[in-house]
Amino acid sequence: MSLIDRYIARAIAIPLFGTLVLAAMLLVLDKMLRLFDFVINAGGPVSVVWRMLANLLPEYFALGIPIGLMLGILLAFRRLALSSELDALRGVGAGFERLLRVPYGYAALLLLLNLFIVGWLQPWTHYGYERLRFDLRSGALGASLKVGEFNTLSKRFTIRIDRSENAGTQLHGIFVQADNKGTGIVATAAHGRFLATDDPDTILLRLEEGRLIQQDPKFTTPRTLAFRSYDLPIKLPRVDSFRARAQDETEEMILPELITASYGGKVTGEANLAARSNLMFRMVEVVMMLLLPLLAVSLAVPPKRSSSSLGIFIGIVMVVAYHKVNQWAEDAGARGDYTPEIVMFVPFVLFAALILWMYLTLSRKPGGQPIGALERGGAKAWTFIKRLLPRPRRRVAASDAA
């Protein structure tokens, strides 16, 4: 690797990985609050939030990697352009094709990484995320008892707790109502705790210092009992098993499975349309990364005597808008409104044509600036807006008035 390549590689590395980490953190923080709210309302352990976020990371990286690649190259070449180093490099014979070797090296490595994520890793983590949601709703992860509220652990068992200590191992102020085959029990206790048993479907609630009322059709009157310690077995409700992976879910299919479902001839109808749309969506999202170095360089070089950051804003908008268009095209193809291959590749071809025009304008046309027209239009629009704004009145001094 030559000195120029090493210099460009270092210039790209810091903004690339910094942007990637920042984008992933912002997406995780946005989702974290909603997951905390969902888990707490479902009565599950808070630790499951971190497991759910871990399963969401591949999805976030699949979007963050293209944005990080584009911004890393754009910021590096923008710094070279503003410091006139880009003009010096081109002056010694290093054209844009020569300078793009390193950016395309980054693009090739990140393309393979993104292909592994969307083709193999993300389907498994998506399935893991949905399984955690199912387990949380069904209570398979364990339910947390809400203090001061009536908690129903099964159809025949209700408990209320006034206070808990030591991470829930010590319970105080307990009210229990249980029904076992016609035998009803209502009990209050000053203290209590849950204990495990040999039967995984049964737990033991040990009550201390309380009173108990037992009702049964065989009893003429309810029986009462004061106790120091009383063990109450609790049958846990049966939890259904989660569905198999990729069952009517194309997002959970790894790439070979998706190709087979799309063109293997075994899947027909709406399922085939959904598989083909999802396959095309993954492909155009990955292949698009080969165009990002050209887009980044085209937006990185501002017009002469300008240090505007308009190119950064336009680059982010273009990548995110293209991603949203692909999502709409995937839904339209899955519904059968359009042929999946056509509706997915038409936006890709238009996006590629726009990027190639911008790059050729910069590299082939003398003085060509793809974003120059936008900057001039923005300057004219700002001048027009300032004319419409009311001008502040100039205060007249008393001595001038005299």
N, C-alpha and C positions, 0 to 999 in steps of 0.2 A: 504494500500500500504506500503510495507516494505521500509527500508532505501535505499536498493540497487535500488529498482524501482524508488524512488523519485530522486535519484542521476542521474540515466540514463535518466529519463524524462526531468530533467533540462538540461542535457548535449545535448539532441537532440533538444529541443525546439528552442534555439537561432539560430543555423545554419539552421534549417528547415524553420522557418518563415522568416529569413533573406534572404535565397536563394529564397523562393517563391516570396517575394516582389521584389527582384533584378531582377529575371527572367521576371516578369510581367512588370517592368519598362523598361527593355531593349527592350522587344517586342513592348511596347506602343511607345517608342521613335522612333523605326524603322518605325512604321506605321504612326506616327504623321506627319512627314515631307511630306510623299506622300499624306496624306489627305489634308494638308494645300495647297499643289500644286493643287490638284484636285478641292477643293472647290473654290479657288481663280480663277482658269481658268473657272470654271462653273459660276462665278459671284454671288455666294451665300454668305450669311453672315458667318463670321468666327466662330461665336458661334456654328454652326452646327458641327464643328470638334469635340468638346468635347462630343456632343451627339453621334456621330459615334464611338468615342473611347470607350465610356461607353458601347456601344453595342458589342464591340469587346473584352471587358475584360473577359467574360465567356469563350470564345474560348482560350484566352491566359492562363487563369487559368487551363483549362482542360489539357494543356500540362505542365504548370508550377508546378502543384501539384505533379505529379509523380517524376519530377526532384527534387523538393524541398524535398520530402519524402526520396528519395534515398540519396541525399547529406547530409541531416540532420543526418540520421542514420550513414552514412559512416564517416562523420567528427567526430561525437561523439565517435564512436568505434575506430577510428584511434587515437584520443587523448588518449583514455584509453590504447591502445596498446603501443603507444610510451612512455607513462609514467609508463609502467609496471603494471598499475592498473588492466588491463585485466587478466594478469597472476595471480595477487593476488586474484582476484575474482574467477577465475577457481580453484585456489589452495584451497580455502575454500569450494569447492563443487558446485559452481554456474557455471554450464555448459552453452553452447551456447543456449540450449533450454530454460533454466531459464532466461538468459539475454535477450532473444528475446520477452519476454512478453510485455514489454513496447513498443518496436518498432511495434509489431503487434497491440497494442492498438491504436497507432497513425495511422497505416495503415488502420484499420477498420473504424475509424472516417473519415479519408480523402477519403476512398473509397466511403462511403455513400455520402459525399459532392460532389465528382466527378460524382457519378451516378446521383445525382439531377441536376448537371450542364449540363451534356451531354444529359440527358434524358428529361429534362423539361425546364431548363432556357435557354440553348444555342439555341434551335430551335426558341424561341420567340425573342431573341436578334438578331439572324441572320436575321429573318424577318424584325425586326425594322431597322437594318442596310441597308438592300436592299430597304426598303421603303424610307429611308432618301436619298439614292442615286437617286431613282426615282424622288422624290420631288425636289431634287437639279437640276437634269437635266431638269425637266419640268417647273421649275420656281415657284413651289407652295410654296417654302420657302421664296420667295422674291428675286429679283435680285439686286445686288449692281451695281451702275453705275460707269463705269471706267472713270476717269477724263482724258480729252484730247483725247478720242476715241469716235467713233460713236457707240451708244448703240441702238439696236433694241429691243424694249419692246413688239412689236407685228408686224404683217405683214404690218400694215399701220401706224406705228409710230416709228420715229427715233429721237434720241436726242443726243446732244453733249454738254458737260459741261467743261468749262475751269478751274473752281475751286469750291471746296465745303468746308463748314465750319460747326462747331457744329454737328459733326457726321452725316453729310449729310443733315441736316435740312435746311441749307441755301446754295443755289446754285448761282453761278455767271458765267457770260459769257455764256449764253444759246443759243443754236441753236436747233430749232424744225422743223420737217417736218411731217405732218399728212395728211392722206387721209380718208375722210368719205363719202362713197357712191358717188364718183365722185367729191366731193368738196375737193380741195387741199389747205392746209394751210402751209405756210412757215413763221416762225417767229424767230426773235432774241430779246433777252431781257438781260438787265444788271443783273437782279436778279430774283429769283424764288424759289418756294418750292412746295412739294407735300402735298395734303390735302386729308383726307378720306371723303367719302360720305356715304349716307344711303344705296346705292347699293354696295354690296361687290364685284361686278364685274366691278366697275368703280371707278377710282381715279381722282382727280382734280389737274391739274398743274396750279398754279397761277403764271403768269408772270408779272413782274414789269419793267416799263421804257424801252419800246422796240418798235419795228415796226413789222408789219404783212402784208403779201401779201396773198390774197385769190383768188383762181381760181375756176371757175365753168363754165360748158358748157352754162349756161344761160347768162353769162357775156360776153359782147363784148370785154372788156379789163380787165385785173386783177385789183382787188381793193387793195388799200393800206391803212394802218391805223397806226397811231402813238398812243400809249396808255401809260397810267400810270399804269394801272392794267388790266389784261385780264385773265379770267379763261378758261382753255382749258380742257374739259373732255376727259379722255382716257379710252377706253374699254380694259380691261384686257383679254388676250387670255384664252380660256377655257382649263382647266387642267383635263386630264383624271384621273380617280381614279386608285389606285394601285390594283394589283391582290390580290386575297385572299391568306391567309397563306397556305403553304404546297401544293400549286397547281403546280404539277410536280417538286417539290423540296423536296427530302427526308430529306435533312438537316434541314428543317423547321418542320418536324413531331416530336411530342413528342413521348415518348417511347411506350405507348399503341397504338397510331395511327400507328407507325412503325411496331409493331408486327402484327396488323390486316392487314396492307398492304402486309406483308411478307408471312403470313401463313393463312390469313382469307379466301382466295380463290376468293376474289372479284377483285384483281389486278393481271393481267397476263402480259406476255411479258417482254419487257425491263423495264417497271416500277416495276415489281415484282423483277427482278434481282437487280435493283438499291436499292430497299427497303431492300432486304435481305443482300446485301453487306454492306449497311450503318449500319444495325442493328448489324451484326457480328463485324464490325469495332468498334462500340461503346462498345460492350461487351468485346472484347479482350483487349481493351485499359483500361477498368475499372478492369477486373479480373487480369490483369498483375500486378496491384499494390500489390497483395498478395505475389508476388515473390520478390518485391523490398527489403524488409528487409533481405532476404537471400542473395541477390546480394550485398547489401551494406556491410554486415558483411564480406562476402567473399573477397571483395576488400579493406576492411578497414585495415586488419591486414597485414603489410608489413613483409618481411623476417627479421630474426634476424639480428641485427647490420645494419639495413637499415632504413632510414627515407624518402624513395622515395615517391613522390606523384603520381606515375603512376596509382594507383588504382582510383584516382579521375577522371583522364582523361579517363580511360577505361570505368568507370561507365557512364559518360556523353555520350560518343560515343555510348555505347550499347543501352541506352534508346532512344537517338535521332534516331539511325539507325533502331531500332525496330519500332519506330513510322513511319519512312519513308517507311519501308517495308510494314507496314499495309496500308498506303495510296496507294501504288502501288497495293497491293492485292485487295483493295476495288475497284479501277478503273478496274482491270482485271475481277473481278467478275461482276461488273455492265455492262461491255461490253459483257459478256457471254463467255469469253475465258476459264474460269474455273468455276466450281461449287463454289458459294460464300462461303458456309460453309467450304469446304475443303481448298480453297486457303487462307482463313483467319485463320484457326486453325492449319494448318501445321507450319507456322512460330511461332505461340504461343507454340506449343508442343516442337519444337526445342529449342526455347528460354528458356522454362521451364526446359528442360533436361540439358541444359548447366549450368543454375544457380544451379540446384540441384547437379550436379557433382562438381561444385566449392565449394558449401557449405559442401558437404560430405567429400571432400578432406581436407577442413580446420578443420572440427569438428571431423572426425573419424580417419583420417590418422595421426599418430604421426609425427610431424614436417611438415605436409602438407601445402604447400603455393600455392594457385591457380595462383597467379601472380608472383611467384618466377621464373618460367621458362621464362616469358616475361622479367623480369628485367635482368636475366642473358643473355638472347638474346640481349637485348638492350645494355648492357655493352660490350658484344663482338663486336656488330656492331659499337659502338662508338670507341672502340680500333682499329678496322680495318680501320675506316674512318681517325683516327688520323695518322695511318701509311701511308695512301695515301697522306696526306697533306704535302707540302714541309716544311722541317725544316728550321728555321731561321739560317743563317750563323753566326758563332761566330766571333766577331771582334777581330783582333789581335793587341795588343798595339805596339807602335813603339819601346819601350824598349825591348819587347820580340823578335821583328824582328831583332834588332841589335844583 
